[in-house]
Amino acid sequence: MTSLTALLCLTTFSNIFSGGAFPAVVPDMARSAALADWQLGIVAGAFGFSRMVADIPLGLFLTHNLRRALWLGPLVLAIGALCLTSGGGFPVLVLGRLLMGLGQALSMMGGLTAILRFQSGRSLASALNAYELSAMIGMLGGVIAIAALPSSLPWNTALLLTCTPQLIGIVVIPKLVASAQPLFARQAAGSATANPTSHHPNRVEHLSLVPLAFAAGGLIALAYSTMEQFLVPLRASREFGLERTGIARLLMVQQLFDIAALLPIGILADRRGAARVLPVVLLTMATANALVGFGALPVVVVGCALFGLSMAGWMLPLSVLRRETPSEHVAWRTGLYRVCVDGGIFLGPFLSGALGMHFAGFLPALWTAALAFTGVLLLARARSSGTMAVHG
């Protein structure tokens, strides 16, 4: 499992560079392609929309085709990057983002399914956060790369250059599949280690946490995508007068704090229980969302730092869900959960674009209230069900 997880982390690291670089070029792309805010929202949101639509079919596909998904993911992602940076108009930009979303869904769902199916015991949250850590390092790498390139370089050329690490993922896939063939066999689902907590005496009570875990994952994604792909780039450009490098630096703050907190949060969740840590994450994100949405530039910097700390809990809802999911159903349950997450990634920038910057404060206020409310509900339900005392 250590070798498998390491290879999955390397693949995710290489695939995510383009995701880190994209928000920094959003204002340049809007200007060069003469996109209205609603069109910009569709381009940014197409990535999450593609993932959302693909999640349930992928949940079924991955049950017996995990190896094929890991092969296809980097290839589809590369095709999407070429479309996005080809210099085409609005339809081509949307197509590129759709393909990139599908490629990311194949890779991410494949990696998560492998970890959730075959990683058991009290180290699950740490394994998931290590996987997320590799993704966030890749995101940071993409931001650093786009900030280091000359601002005079066209946005599509700069973005294409930051996509080149995706070639690492294509090279790694044969080794990943070859080193873990038995894990990807069709019969693996039936022979995988059963969920050790499936018959916990508190299971009936714990099931009531599942809808809240789904809601938490969706809200985290909504707030994150609104902040990263629309709110920060456009506020930084239009209100604070920052160029591509300045926008990238703001995003770096969030990613650096995320990276610093990921492993400690995973270890804490393994020791204290994900159900106990997740409400704190949601309340922290609610605070960060308010600071980023309504603060002056110094306050936005603080908000980005708090956002990074809260994003370190991105995987905690999955830890809660995994406790109640037999190994053979992990792909299906993960697919349902990812619909909520990727729906949030789509709706955040899409709704922001539809409302435009004139109503820019409405969504941050709504997401802040929803995050805080869900955090309080989850905390109260976890305490009443006794799950505060179990690892989750």
KEMI-672783 format. One record per atom (N, C-alpha, C): x negated, z negated, y negated; residue in one letter. Coordinates in steps of 0.05 Angstrom, whole numbers, padded with zeros to 5 digits, always signed. Layout:
N
XZYA ...
***
This chain:
392
-00016+00000+00024M +00000+00000+00000M -00017+00000-00025M -00040-00013-00025T -00057-00014-00049T -00067+00014-00056T -00075+00030-00036S -00084+00057-00040S -00061+00074-00050S -00038+00071-00038L -00014+00087-00046L -00007+00081-00074L -00005+00055-00081T +00002+00047-00108T -00018+00058-00129T -00044+00057-00122A -00064+00066-00141A -00061+00096-00146A -00056+00112-00125L -00052+00140-00129L -00027+00147-00144L -00006+00132-00139L +00019+00135-00154L +00014+00129-00184L -00001+00108-00189C -00007+00101-00217C -00023+00123-00231C -00042+00134-00217L -00059+00155-00228L -00042+00180-00235L -00024+00187-00217T -00006+00210-00221T +00012+00205-00246T +00024+00181-00247T +00041+00175-00270T +00025+00175-00296T +00002+00163-00296F -00016+00163-00319F -00020+00191-00330F -00026+00210-00313S -00031+00238-00322S -00006+00252-00331S +00016+00246-00318N +00041+00261-00325N +00054+00252-00351N +00047+00229-00361I +00061+00217-00384I +00048+00223-00411I +00025+00236-00411F +00011+00241-00436F +00029+00256-00456F +00043+00276-00447S +00060+00291-00465S +00082+00274-00477S +00092+00255-00462G +00113+00237-00472G +00103+00220-00495G +00077+00211-00493G +00066+00196-00515G +00061+00212-00540G +00054+00237-00537A +00047+00254-00560A +00072+00265-00574A +00094+00269-00559F +00117+00283-00571F +00128+00270-00596F +00133+00244-00597P +00146+00233-00622P +00130+00238-00647P +00103+00239-00645A +00087+00243-00669A +00090+00271-00681A +00098+00291-00664V +00101+00318-00674V +00129+00325-00682V +00148+00306-00678V +00176+00311-00684V +00181+00321-00713V +00170+00308-00734P +00175+00318-00761P +00163+00346-00765P +00139+00351-00754D +00127+00378-00757D +00143+00399-00742D +00153+00393-00719M +00170+00411-00703M +00195+00417-00719M +00208+00397-00730A +00232+00401-00745A +00228+00420-00769A +00205+00416-00783R +00199+00433-00806R +00193+00462-00798R +00176+00465-00778S +00168+00492-00770S +00190+00508-00758S +00208+00495-00742A +00230+00509-00730A +00255+00508-00746A +00254+00496-00770A +00277+00493-00788A +00301+00481-00774A +00297+00459-00761L +00318+00446-00745L +00333+00426-00763L +00360+00427-00761A +00376+00406-00773A +00374+00380-00757A +00383+00358-00768D +00381+00333-00754D +00395+00334-00727D +00419+00347-00726W +00434+00348-00701W +00419+00364-00680W +00405+00385-00689Q +00389+00401-00670Q +00365+00385-00660Q +00353+00370-00679L +00330+00354-00671L +00339+00333-00651L +00362+00321-00655G +00372+00302-00636G +00377+00313-00608G +00386+00338-00607I +00390+00352-00581I +00364+00357-00568I +00344+00367-00583V +00318+00373-00571V +00305+00347-00560V +00306+00326-00576A +00294+00300-00567A +00310+00289-00544A +00337+00291-00545G +00353+00279-00524G +00355+00295-00499G +00347+00321-00500A +00349+00338-00475A +00332+00327-00453A +00310+00314-00459F +00292+00302-00439F +00307+00281-00423F +00320+00263-00436G +00336+00242-00422G +00360+00253-00409G +00373+00273-00421F +00397+00285-00410F +00391+00298-00382F +00369+00312-00381S +00361+00325-00356S +00356+00304-00335S +00342+00283-00342R +00337+00261-00323R +00363+00248-00314R +00381+00243-00332M +00406+00230-00326M +00422+00246-00306M +00425+00272-00311V +00440+00290-00293V +00427+00292-00266V +00400+00291-00265A +00386+00294-00239A +00384+00269-00223A +00389+00245-00234D +00383+00220-00221D +00398+00217-00194D +00425+00221-00195I +00440+00216-00170I +00433+00237-00148I +00432+00263-00155P +00423+00282-00134P +00395+00275-00124P +00377+00266-00142L +00350+00259-00134L +00350+00234-00116L +00369+00215-00121G +00371+00192-00104G +00377+00200-00076G +00394+00220-00072L +00400+00230-00045L +00377+00246-00034L +00366+00263-00051F +00344+00281-00042F +00320+00264-00033F +00314+00243-00048L +00289+00228-00042L +00291+00211-00016L +00315+00207-00007T +00318+00191+00018T +00303+00203+00041T +00302+00229+00042H +00288+00243+00064H +00268+00264+00054H +00264+00265+00028N +00246+00287+00018N +00227+00276-00004N +00216+00252+00001L +00199+00240-00019L +00174+00256-00024L +00162+00267-00003R +00138+00283-00006R +00143+00308-00023R +00166+00321-00018R +00172+00346-00034R +00175+00339-00063R +00188+00317-00069A +00192+00309-00097A +00166+00304-00111A +00147+00291-00097L +00121+00285-00110L +00105+00311-00114L +00109+00331-00097W +00097+00357-00102W +00109+00371-00126W +00136+00371-00127L +00150+00388-00147L +00147+00376-00176L +00146+00350-00178G +00147+00337-00204G +00126+00347-00224G +00100+00346-00218P +00080+00355-00237P +00082+00385-00243P +00091+00401-00223L +00093+00430-00227L +00116+00437-00247L +00139+00424-00243V +00162+00429-00262V +00155+00418-00290V +00141+00396-00291L +00133+00385-00317L +00114+00404-00332L +00096+00416-00317A +00077+00435-00330A +00092+00460-00341A +00111+00470-00325I +00127+00493-00335I +00142+00486-00360I +00154+00462-00360G +00169+00453-00384G +00151+00450-00408G +00126+00440-00405A +00108+00438-00427A +00101+00465-00439A +00097+00484-00421L +00091+00512-00431L +00114+00523-00447L +00139+00518-00438C +00162+00528-00452C +00164+00515-00480C +00160+00488-00480L +00163+00473-00505L +00143+00482-00526L +00119+00488-00517T +00097+00495-00536T +00093+00525-00540T +00112+00541-00530S +00109+00570-00531S +00114+00582-00559S +00125+00566-00576G +00131+00576-00603G +00158+00588-00606G +00176+00584-00586G +00203+00596-00587G +00221+00580-00605G +00246+00590-00607G +00265+00577-00625G +00279+00553-00611G +00302+00545-00623F +00317+00522-00614F +00324+00523-00584F +00335+00545-00573P +00342+00545-00545P +00317+00541-00527P +00294+00553-00534V +00270+00550-00518V +00260+00521-00519V +00262+00509-00542L +00253+00481-00545L +00270+00463-00527L +00296+00468-00527V +00314+00452-00510V +00308+00457-00481V +00303+00482-00473L +00297+00488-00445L +00271+00474-00437L +00251+00474-00454G +00226+00461-00448G +00230+00431-00443G +00245+00418-00460R +00250+00390-00457R +00267+00384-00432R +00286+00401-00426L +00301+00397-00401L +00284+00398-00377L +00266+00418-00376L +00248+00420-00352L +00228+00397-00351L +00219+00388-00374M +00201+00365-00374M +00215+00340-00365M +00240+00337-00372G +00256+00315-00363G +00259+00315-00332G +00265+00339-00322L +00268+00341-00293L +00242+00335-00278L +00220+00346-00289G +00194+00340-00276G +00187+00310-00277G +00193+00297-00299Q +00188+00269-00301Q +00206+00253-00282Q +00231+00262-00279A +00250+00248-00261A +00240+00250-00232A +00231+00274-00224L +00221+00277-00197L +00197+00259-00192L +00178+00258-00210S +00154+00242-00207S +00160+00212-00208S +00175+00204-00229M +00180+00176-00233M +00198+00164-00210M +00219+00179-00204M +00237+00169-00182M +00222+00168-00156M +00205+00188-00151G +00189+00188-00126G +00171+00164-00124G +00156+00158-00146G +00138+00135-00147G +00153+00109-00144G +00175+00106-00159L +00190+00081-00157L +00202+00077-00130L +00212+00098-00117T +00224+00096-00091T +00203+00087-00070T +00179+00099-00072A +00157+00091-00054A +00150+00061-00057A +00148+00052-00082I +00141+00024-00086I +00164+00005-00078I +00189+00012-00085L +00211-00005-00079L +00217-00006-00049L +00212+00016-00035R +00218+00017-00007R +00198+00002+00010R +00173+00004+00002F +00151-00006+00019F +00137-00031+00008F +00142-00038-00017Q +00130-00062-00028Q +00151-00085-00027Q +00145-00106-00013S +00164-00128-00011S +00150-00154-00017S +00166-00176-00017G +00154-00202-00022G +00153-00208-00052G +00137-00228-00058R +00137-00239-00086R +00120-00223-00105R +00107-00201-00095S +00090-00185-00113S +00104-00160-00123S +00130-00158-00119L +00145-00134-00126L +00144-00129-00156L +00150-00150-00172A +00150-00147-00201A +00122-00139-00211A +00101-00150-00200S +00074-00143-00208S +00068-00114-00201S +00076-00105-00177A +00072-00077-00169A +00086-00058-00188A +00111-00064-00195L +00127-00047-00213L +00114-00047-00240L +00105-00070-00250N +00092-00070-00277N +00065-00057-00277N +00051-00057-00254A +00026-00042-00252A +00031-00012-00255A +00053-00004-00242Y +00061+00024-00243Y +00069+00031-00272Y +00084+00014-00285E +00092+00018-00313E +00067+00017-00331E +00048+00000-00324L +00023-00002-00340L +00008+00025-00340L +00007+00038-00318S -00006+00064-00316S +00008+00084-00334S +00035+00083-00335A +00050+00101-00352A +00045+00095-00381A +00044+00069-00389M +00040+00063-00417M +00011+00069-00426M -00008+00066-00408I -00035+00075-00416I -00036+00105-00420I -00021+00120-00404G -00018+00149-00408G -00005+00155-00434G +00017+00140-00441M +00030+00144-00466M +00011+00139-00490M -00004+00117-00488L -00023+00111-00509L -00044+00133-00510L -00053+00143-00487G -00072+00165-00488G -00062+00189-00502G -00036+00195-00498G -00024+00218-00511G -00023+00214-00541G -00016+00189-00550V -00015+00184-00579V -00043+00185-00591V -00063+00174-00577I -00090+00175-00588I -00100+00204-00590I -00094+00220-00569A -00102+00248-00569A -00090+00263-00592A -00063+00259-00597I -00050+00275-00618I -00060+00266-00645I -00066+00240-00648A -00076+00230-00674A -00105+00239-00679A -00120+00244-00658A -00148+00252-00661A -00151+00282-00669A -00131+00298-00662L -00132+00326-00668L -00127+00331-00697L -00139+00352-00709P -00136+00358-00737P -00107+00362-00745P -00098+00350-00767S -00070+00353-00776S -00063+00382-00783S -00084+00398-00789S -00079+00426-00795S -00072+00443-00771S -00077+00432-00747L -00071+00446-00722L -00040+00448-00719L -00029+00471-00712P +00000+00473-00708P +00009+00453-00687P +00034+00443-00691W +00044+00421-00673W +00044+00429-00644W +00052+00455-00639N +00054+00463-00611N +00027+00466-00597N +00006+00475-00612T -00021+00476-00601T -00031+00448-00596T -00027+00430-00615A -00036+00403-00611A -00022+00390-00587A +00004+00394-00585L +00018+00382-00562L +00009+00394-00535L +00004+00420-00535L -00005+00432-00510L -00032+00421-00501L -00050+00416-00521L -00076+00404-00514L -00073+00376-00502L -00053+00361-00512T -00050+00334-00501T -00036+00335-00474T -00025+00358-00466C -00013+00360-00439C -00033+00366-00417C -00058+00373-00424T -00077+00381-00403T -00083+00360-00382T -00081+00333-00388P -00085+00314-00366P -00065+00316-00344P -00043+00331-00348Q -00024+00335-00326Q -00036+00349-00302Q -00058+00363-00308L -00072+00377-00285L -00083+00356-00265L -00089+00332-00275I -00099+00311-00257I -00077+00305-00236I -00052+00303-00245G -00031+00298-00226G -00028+00319-00205G -00031+00344-00213I -00029+00366-00194I -00051+00365-00173I -00075+00357-00182V -00098+00354-00164V -00095+00330-00145V -00083+00309-00155V -00081+00284-00139V -00060+00285-00118V -00039+00301-00122I -00016+00301-00103I -00023+00306-00074I -00041+00326-00068P -00048+00329-00039P -00060+00305-00027P -00077+00291-00042K -00090+00267-00032K -00069+00245-00028K -00051+00243-00047L -00030+00222-00046L -00013+00226-00021L -00004+00250-00016V +00013+00255+00007V -00002+00252+00033V -00027+00262+00034A -00043+00261+00058A -00051+00232+00066A -00055+00215+00046S -00064+00188+00052S -00042+00170+00061S -00017+00178+00058A +00005+00161+00065A +00027+00175+00080A +00019+00194+00098Q +00039+00210+00112Q +00060+00193+00126Q +00053+00172+00140P +00074+00157+00154P +00095+00145+00136P +00087+00138+00111L +00106+00126+00093L +00127+00146+00084L +00121+00172+00085F +00140+00192+00075F +00155+00206+00097F +00152+00196+00122A +00166+00209+00144A +00196+00204+00142A +00212+00221+00154R +00241+00218+00153R +00250+00192+00165R +00236+00183+00185Q +00245+00158+00198Q +00235+00133+00184Q +00220+00137+00162A +00208+00113+00149A +00229+00095+00137A +00251+00108+00127A +00272+00091+00115A +00284+00072+00135A +00287+00081+00159G +00299+00064+00179G +00280+00043+00189G +00254+00048+00189S +00235+00030+00200S +00221+00013+00180S +00227+00018+00154A +00214+00002+00132A +00222-00027+00134A +00205-00043+00122T +00211-00072+00122T +00237-00078+00109T +00253-00093+00122A +00279-00100+00110A +00275-00118+00086A +00294-00116+00068N +00292-00133+00045N +00294-00162+00053N +00273-00178+00048P +00272-00205+00058P +00292-00224+00045P +00305-00215+00023T +00324-00233+00010T +00352-00223+00013T +00357-00203+00031S +00383-00191+00033S +00404-00211+00042S +00396-00232+00057H +00415-00251+00067H +00412-00279+00055H +00401-00279+00031H +00398-00304+00017H +00425-00318+00013H +00427-00345+00016P +00452-00358+00014P +00466-00355-00012P +00451-00349-00034N +00463-00345-00060N +00471-00316-00065N +00470-00299-00045R +00473-00270-00049R +00500-00262-00062R +00522-00275-00054V +00548-00268-00065V +00548-00274-00095V +00537-00297-00103E +00536-00303-00131E +00517-00284-00145E +00494-00278-00133H +00474-00261-00146H +00484-00233-00151H +00503-00224-00134L +00513-00197-00138L +00525-00193-00166L +00536-00214-00177S +00548-00211-00204S +00527-00205-00225S +00502-00208-00219L +00481-00201-00238L +00475-00171-00238L +00484-00157-00218V +00477-00128-00215V +00489-00112-00239V +00515-00114-00246P +00524-00099-00270P +00509-00105-00295P +00502-00131-00299L +00486-00138-00323L +00458-00126-00322L +00447-00124-00298A +00420-00112-00295A +00422-00082-00302A +00443-00069-00293F +00447-00041-00301F +00450-00038-00331F +00467-00056-00343A +00471-00055-00372A +00445-00060-00387A +00429-00079-00377A +00403-00085-00390A +00385-00061-00390A +00383-00048-00367G +00366-00024-00365G +00374-00002-00384G +00401+00002-00386G +00411+00023-00403G +00406+00016-00433G +00410-00009-00440L +00407-00017-00468L +00377-00016-00476L +00360-00024-00459I +00331-00023-00465I +00323+00007-00470I +00334+00025-00453A +00328+00053-00457A +00339+00064-00483A +00364+00056-00489L +00377+00065-00514L +00360+00056-00538L +00353+00031-00539A +00338+00021-00562A +00311+00034-00564A +00298+00037-00541Y +00271+00048-00540Y +00270+00077-00550Y +00289+00093-00539S +00289+00122-00545S +00297+00126-00574S +00316+00110-00584T +00323+00112-00613T +00300+00106-00631T +00285+00084-00624M +00263+00076-00640M +00240+00096-00639M +00232+00104-00615E +00208+00120-00612E +00211+00149-00619E +00234+00161-00611Q +00237+00190-00614Q +00252+00198-00639Q +00263+00179-00654F +00278+00187-00678F +00273+00168-00702F +00278+00142-00698L +00277+00124-00720L +00249+00121-00733L +00230+00114-00717V +00203+00111-00727V +00191+00137-00738V +00192+00159-00724P +00180+00184-00735P +00193+00192-00761P +00220+00191-00763L +00233+00201-00787L +00232+00181-00810L +00234+00155-00804R +00231+00136-00826R +00202+00137-00836R +00183+00138-00818A +00155+00139-00827A +00149+00164-00844A +00161+00186-00836S +00156+00211-00851S +00172+00213-00877S +00198+00206-00876R +00215+00211-00899R +00215+00187-00919R +00214+00163-00909E +00215+00139-00926E +00188+00129-00934E +00168+00130-00915F +00142+00118-00921F +00121+00139-00927F +00128+00165-00924G +00109+00186-00931G +00085+00189-00912G +00087+00180-00887L +00065+00182-00868L +00064+00209-00855L +00039+00218-00850E +00035+00243-00835E +00033+00237-00805E +00026+00258-00790R +00025+00256-00761R +00008+00233-00751R -00015+00230-00764T -00034+00208-00756T -00022+00181-00761T -00009+00177-00784G +00004+00152-00790G +00026+00145-00771G +00042+00165-00764I +00064+00160-00745I +00052+00152-00718I +00031+00166-00710A +00018+00159-00684A +00008+00131-00684A -00003+00122-00707R -00013+00094-00708R +00009+00074-00705R +00032+00079-00717L +00054+00061-00713L +00062+00059-00683L +00063+00082-00670L +00070+00082-00642L +00049+00069-00625L +00024+00071-00634M +00002+00057-00619M +00006+00027-00619M +00016+00016-00641V +00020-00013-00642V +00038-00022-00620V +00061-00008-00617Q +00080-00014-00596Q +00067-00012-00568Q +00052+00010-00564Q +00041+00014-00537Q +00019-00005-00531Q +00003-00012-00550L -00019-00031-00545L -00008-00059-00537L +00013-00068-00551F +00025-00094-00544F +00039-00092-00517F +00051-00069-00511D +00064-00065-00485D +00043-00067-00463D +00021-00053-00466I +00000-00053-00446I -00012-00081-00442I -00016-00095-00464A -00027-00122-00462A -00009-00141-00447A +00018-00137-00449A +00037-00156-00438A +00047-00149-00410A +00042-00124-00401L +00055-00115-00376L +00047-00132-00352L +00022-00135-00347L +00014-00151-00323L +00021-00180-00325L +00017-00193-00348P +00026-00221-00350P +00056-00225-00346P +00072-00206-00357I +00101-00208-00353I +00108-00204-00323I +00095-00185-00310G +00100-00181-00281G +00093-00206-00265G +00071-00218-00271I +00062-00243-00256I +00082-00265-00262I +00090-00268-00287L +00109-00289-00295L +00136-00285-00281L +00145-00260-00279A +00170-00254-00265A +00168-00260-00235A +00145-00254-00223D +00142-00261-00195D +00143-00291-00190D +00132-00307-00209R +00131-00336-00205R +00157-00350-00214R +00169-00341-00235R +00192-00355-00247R +00218-00341-00240R +00217-00316-00232G +00242-00301-00226G +00248-00281-00248G +00254-00256-00240A +00260-00235-00260A +00286-00242-00275A +00305-00255-00262A +00330-00263-00275A +00326-00283-00297A +00304-00297-00296R +00299-00317-00317R +00283-00305-00340R +00266-00285-00335V +00250-00273-00355V +00265-00251-00371V +00283-00236-00357L +00296-00214-00369L +00312-00221-00394L +00328-00243-00395P +00342-00250-00420P +00324-00254-00444P +00300-00265-00439V +00281-00269-00461V +00272-00242-00471V +00267-00223-00453V +00259-00196-00460V +00280-00183-00478V +00306-00185-00470L +00327-00173-00485L +00330-00185-00513L +00328-00211-00515L +00330-00223-00542L +00306-00216-00560L +00282-00213-00548T +00259-00205-00563T +00263-00176-00573T +00274-00159-00556M +00278-00131-00564M +00300-00129-00585M +00320-00146-00584A +00340-00146-00605A +00328-00152-00632A +00310-00172-00633T +00296-00179-00658T +00279-00155-00667T +00264-00144-00649A +00247-00121-00656A +00263-00098-00666A +00285-00092-00654N +00302-00070-00662N +00312-00073-00691N +00319-00098-00698A +00328-00103-00725A +00305-00099-00745A +00281-00108-00738L +00258-00105-00756L +00251-00076-00761L +00251-00060-00739V +00243-00032-00741V +00265-00016-00756V +00290-00023-00752G +00312-00008-00764G +00316-00013-00793G +00309-00038-00803F +00317-00045-00830F +00294-00055-00847F +00270-00058-00836G +00248-00070-00851G +00232-00050-00867G +00217-00060-00887A +00197-00044-00901A +00174-00039-00881A +00154-00023-00890L +00133-00014-00872L +00118-00038-00859L +00110-00059-00873P +00096-00081-00859P +00114-00094-00838P +00140-00096-00844V +00159-00108-00825V +00163-00090-00801V +00163-00064-00806V +00165-00045-00783V +00141-00047-00765V +00117-00052-00776V +00094-00056-00759V +00098-00080-00740V +00108-00102-00752V +00114-00126-00736V +00135-00120-00715V +00155-00105-00723G +00176-00097-00704G +00165-00080-00681G +00147-00062-00687C +00135-00046-00666C +00119-00063-00646C +00105-00084-00657A +00090-00102-00639A +00110-00117-00621A +00132-00127-00632L +00151-00142-00615L +00165-00123-00596L +00169-00098-00604F +00180-00078-00586F +00162-00074-00562F +00136-00073-00567G +00117-00070-00545G +00118-00093-00526G +00120-00118-00536L +00122-00141-00519L +00147-00140-00502L +00169-00132-00514S +00194-00132-00499S +00195-00109-00479S +00182-00086-00485M +00181-00064-00467M +00165-00070-00442M +00149-00091-00442A +00135-00100-00418A +00154-00109-00397A +00180-00114-00404G +00200-00122-00385G +00217-00099-00376G +00208-00074-00381W +00224-00050-00374W +00232-00049-00345W +00215-00059-00327M +00220-00057-00298M +00235-00081-00287M +00240-00102-00303L +00252-00126-00292L +00280-00122-00280L +00297-00106-00293P +00323-00101-00280P +00321-00090-00252P +00301-00073-00247L +00297-00063-00220L +00290-00085-00200L +00275-00105-00209S +00268-00127-00191S +00293-00143-00183S +00312-00146-00202V +00337-00159-00196V +00353-00143-00176V +00355-00117-00181L +00370-00100-00163L +00358-00099-00135L +00332-00099-00133R +00318-00096-00107R +00325-00119-00088R +00331-00142-00099R +00337-00165-00081R +00362-00160-00065R +00380-00143-00074E +00406-00139-00061E +00408-00112-00047E +00385-00098-00045T +00386-00070-00035T +00370-00068-00009T +00383-00061+00014P +00368-00055+00038P +00348-00032+00034P +00326-00032+00049S +00305-00013+00044S +00315+00016+00047S +00334+00021+00066E +00343+00048+00070E +00361+00058+00048E +00370+00040+00030H +00387+00048+00008H +00373+00047-00019H +00347+00043-00018V +00333+00039-00044V +00335+00064-00061V +00331+00088-00049A +00331+00112-00066A +00358+00116-00079A +00380+00111-00064W +00406+00115-00075W +00412+00095-00097W +00406+00070-00093R +00411+00049-00114R +00393+00054-00138R +00369+00063-00133T +00351+00069-00156T +00362+00093-00172T +00372+00113-00158G +00384+00136-00171G +00407+00128-00189G +00425+00110-00180L +00447+00101-00196L +00437+00086-00221L +00417+00069-00216Y +00406+00053-00239Y +00393+00072-00259Y +00379+00092-00250R +00365+00110-00268R +00385+00127-00284R +00409+00130-00275V +00430+00144-00291V +00434+00128-00317V +00436+00102-00314C +00439+00085-00338C +00415+00087-00357C +00391+00085-00345V +00367+00086-00361V +00363+00113-00374V +00366+00134-00359D +00361+00161-00371D +00384+00169-00389D +00409+00158-00383G +00431+00163-00402G +00424+00150-00429G +00411+00127-00428G +00403+00114-00453G +00381+00130-00468G +00362+00141-00452I +00341+00157-00464I +00353+00182-00477I +00374+00193-00466F +00387+00217-00477F +00404+00209-00502F +00421+00188-00499L +00440+00182-00520L +00427+00171-00545L +00404+00157-00542G +00391+00146-00566G +00385+00167-00587G +00368+00186-00581P +00362+00207-00602P +00385+00225-00607P +00402+00231-00587F +00424+00249-00591F +00444+00238-00611F +00452+00212-00608L +00470+00200-00627L +00457+00197-00654L +00431+00191-00654S +00417+00189-00680S +00418+00215-00695S +00413+00237-00681G +00414+00263-00693G +00442+00270-00703G +00463+00263-00687A +00490+00269-00694A +00499+00254-00719A +00490+00229-00721L +00498+00213-00744L +00480+00220-00769L +00456+00229-00763G +00438+00236-00785G +00426+00211-00798G +00407+00215-00815M +00393+00193-00829M +00411+00178-00848M +00433+00191-00857H +00451+00177-00875H +00464+00153-00862H +00467+00153-00836F +00479+00131-00821F +00458+00118-00802F +00433+00120-00811A +00411+00112-00793A +00413+00082-00786A +00425+00066-00803G +00426+00037-00797G +00447+00029-00777G +00466+00046-00772F +00489+00038-00754F +00480+00033-00726F +00465+00052-00714L +00457+00050-00686L +00437+00026-00682L +00417+00023-00699P +00400-00001-00695P +00416-00027-00695P +00435-00029-00713A +00452-00053-00714A +00468-00056-00689A +00479-00034-00679L +00495-00036-00654L +00478-00043-00631L +00455-00030-00628W +00437-00036-00605W +00427-00065-00607W +00422-00075-00631T +00413-00103-00634T +00434-00122-00624T +00459-00118-00632A +00480-00136-00623A +00484-00134-00593A +00484-00110-00582A +00488-00107-00553A +00466-00119-00537A +00441-00116-00545L +00419-00128-00531L +00421-00159-00531L +00427-00170-00554A +00429-00199-00556A +00452-00209-00539A +00475-00196-00540F +00499-00204-00525F +00493-00203-00495F +00481-00181-00486T +00474-00179-00457T +00454-00200-00448T +00434-00205-00466G +00415-00225-00459G +00427-00253-00455G +00446-00260-00473V +00459-00286-00471V +00477-00287-00446V +00491-00265-00440L +00508-00264-00416L +00491-00267-00391L +00469-00252-00390L +00451-00253-00367L +00439-00281-00363L +00432-00293-00385L +00421-00320-00383L +00441-00340-00373L +00466-00338-00383A +00487-00357-00375A +00494-00352-00345A +00496-00327-00337R +00504-00321-00309R +00482-00329-00290R +00457-00324-00298A +00435-00331-00280A +00434-00361-00276A +00439-00377-00296R +00439-00406-00294R +00462-00415-00277R +00486-00404-00281S +00509-00413-00266S +00508-00406-00236S +00494-00384-00230S +00492-00375-00202S +00469-00387-00187S +00452-00402-00202G +00429-00414-00189G +00405-00396-00185G +00406-00372-00195T +00384-00353-00191T +00360-00359-00208T +00362-00378-00226M +00339-00385-00242M +00317-00397-00225M +00325-00407-00202A +00306-00421-00185A +00294-00404-00163A +00303-00379-00161V +00293-00362-00140V +00277-00339-00152V +00259-00328-00136H +00243-00306-00146H +00260-00281-00146H +00258-00265-00167G +00276-00242-00168G +00264-00218-00179G 
***
